Amino acid sequence: MSEMLAFGEQVLASQPFSVLMGARLTVWTPEQTELVIPVRDDLKQQYGFLHGGVVSYAADNAMAFAGGAAFGQGVVTQEFKINYVRPAVGEALVARATAKAVGRRQAVCRCEVYVVQNGEEKLCALAQGTIAPVDRGPM
């Protein structure tokens, strides 16, 4: 495991909400971030789909890690937009994010969110957001 990924896992473990979600950082490089959330019954809505807030969280946090990798420091999300393209039904959620445009004060990041169902990934959401560095030490 890379030093960067190990550090990212420590950061994720320090976020109580991420712990509640059961999120795991499986890839964290300057080129890509991958965040995985196991699907549990207590994360579903009334129709049996993974709640949109969980899908949104996955995209938001994956983009924040992508922005953090680009800036090399702590970051916050300034804004983001998400399009849900299919209900998330399966065993796990996988959010993959990259920083697409990085300036001094913000990075525009994109994220594709997949649900894994019977070993097959299916796109369930697309997101784009603006991530900004904060002067509060390392990510």
C-alpha positions in Angstrom: 0.0 0.0 0.0 1.3 3.4 -0.9 2.1 6.0 1.7 -0.5 8.4 0.2 -3.2 5.8 0.4 -2.3 4.9 4.0 -2.5 8.6 4.9 -5.9 8.9 3.0 -7.3 6.0 5.0 -6.3 7.7 8.2 -8.1 10.9 7.1 -11.2 8.9 6.2 -11.1 7.1 9.5 -11.0 10.5 11.3 -14.4 11.5 9.7 -17.2 10.1 11.9 -19.8 10.3 9.1 -17.5 8.3 6.8 -17.1 5.7 9.5 -20.9 5.5 9.8 -21.2 5.0 6.1 -18.6 2.2 6.2 -16.6 4.0 3.5 -13.2 2.7 2.4 -10.6 4.5 0.3 -9.2 1.9 -2.1 -7.3 4.1 -4.5 -5.8 7.5 -3.8 -3.2 8.8 -6.3 -2.7 12.1 -7.9 -4.5 10.7 -10.9 -7.5 9.0 -9.4 -9.5 8.5 -6.2 -11.7 5.5 -5.5 -14.1 5.3 -2.6 -16.1 2.1 -1.8 -19.2 1.8 0.4 -20.8 -1.6 1.1 -24.6 -1.6 0.6 -26.5 -2.2 3.8 -30.2 -2.3 4.5 -30.0 0.7 6.8 -28.6 2.8 3.9 -31.6 2.1 1.7 -34.8 4.1 1.1 -38.3 2.9 1.0 -38.1 1.3 -2.5 -35.0 -0.8 -1.6 -32.6 1.5 -3.5 -29.5 2.9 -1.8 -30.5 6.3 -0.5 -29.6 9.2 -2.8 -27.8 10.9 0.1 -25.4 8.0 0.3 -24.7 8.2 -3.4 -24.2 11.9 -3.1 -21.9 11.5 -0.1 -19.8 9.0 -2.1 -19.4 11.5 -5.0 -18.7 14.4 -2.7 -16.1 12.7 -0.6 -14.4 11.1 -3.6 -14.1 14.5 -5.3 -12.8 16.1 -2.1 -10.0 13.4 -2.0 -9.3 14.0 -5.7 -9.0 17.8 -5.0 -6.9 17.1 -1.9 -4.5 15.0 -4.0 -4.3 17.9 -6.5 -3.6 20.5 -3.9 -1.5 18.4 -1.5 -3.4 19.8 1.5 -6.7 19.9 3.2 -9.7 20.9 1.2 -13.5 21.6 1.4 -16.2 21.2 -1.2 -17.5 24.6 -2.4 -20.3 23.2 -4.5 -21.3 20.1 -6.6 -24.0 18.8 -8.8 -25.1 15.3 -9.2 -27.2 13.5 -11.8 -28.7 10.2 -10.7 -28.9 7.9 -13.8 -30.1 4.6 -12.3 -31.2 3.4 -8.9 -28.3 2.0 -6.9 -29.2 -1.6 -6.2 -26.4 -4.1 -5.5 -23.7 -5.1 -3.1 -21.4 -2.0 -3.1 -21.1 1.5 -4.3 -17.9 2.6 -6.1 -17.1 6.3 -6.6 -14.2 7.2 -8.9 -13.1 10.9 -9.0 -10.4 12.9 -10.8 -9.4 16.5 -10.7 -10.0 17.9 -14.2 -8.9 21.6 -13.8 -6.7 22.8 -11.0 -5.9 26.4 -10.3 -4.5 28.2 -7.3 -7.8 28.5 -5.4 -10.0 25.8 -6.8 -10.1 22.5 -8.6 -13.0 21.3 -10.7 -13.4 17.5 -10.1 -15.6 14.9 -11.8 -16.9 11.7 -10.3 -18.6 8.6 -11.7 -20.5 6.5 -9.2 -21.1 2.8 -9.9 -23.2 0.2 -8.1 -21.7 -3.3 -8.2 -24.4 -5.9 -8.8 -23.6 -9.6 -9.2 -19.9 -8.6 -9.9 -20.9 -6.1 -12.6 -20.5 -2.4 -12.3 -23.4 -0.2 -13.5 -23.2 3.6 -13.7 -25.7 5.1 -11.2 -24.6 8.7 -10.9 -22.4 11.4 -12.4 -21.2 14.4 -10.5 -19.0 17.5 -10.9 -17.8 19.8 -8.1 -15.5 22.6 -7.1 -13.0 21.8 -4.4 -11.1 24.5 -2.5 -7.9 24.3 -0.3 -8.2 25.3 3.3 -5.4 26.6 5.5 -5.9 24.1 8.3 -2.9 21.8 7.8 -2.7 18.5 5.9 -5.7 16.9 4.5 
